Amino acid sequence: MIKTEKIPSTKTIHKIYCDDCGKFITSSVEYDDGYYKNPADFSCSIYTDDRYTLEKELCEECKQKYYTKIRNALLEIGFKVESEKQE
């Protein structure tokens, strides 16, 4: 004999917004192990004598703004783009 029982479940849904402009990016369902996909994760690290990190949730437009700011700051202090190096 088989008894069938319906068990209601609860899902955790993460609503992800851009940390800079506040734009809604996506919703993501959390798995049983606590993982959820977050396409808005933006992480950047720069190592010198110290380690500098930046971690945010950003929409594509704001990610591009950060890449531009970082690139411009590096170029301003004398860094060269690898593809532009002349050997």
C-alpha positions, 0 to 999 in steps of 0.5 A: 500500500502506498500513501501519497502526501502533499507537503507544502514547501517554502522557497526563498527568493532573492530580489537583487537590486543594483547597489549604485542606481537601485535598478531591479536586476533579477530574482533568484531562487535559493537552493537547499544548500543556501546557494543562489545565482547572482549575476550582479556580483561585482568583485574587483581586487588590486594587490600592491603592498596591501590588498584592495577589494570592492564587492557590490551588486551592480547592473551592467551599466554600473559595472561598465562605469566602475570598469571605466573609473578603475581603468582611468585611475590606473592609466592616470598613474602610469599603468599601461594596457597589456595589449599596448606594450611595445617590446 
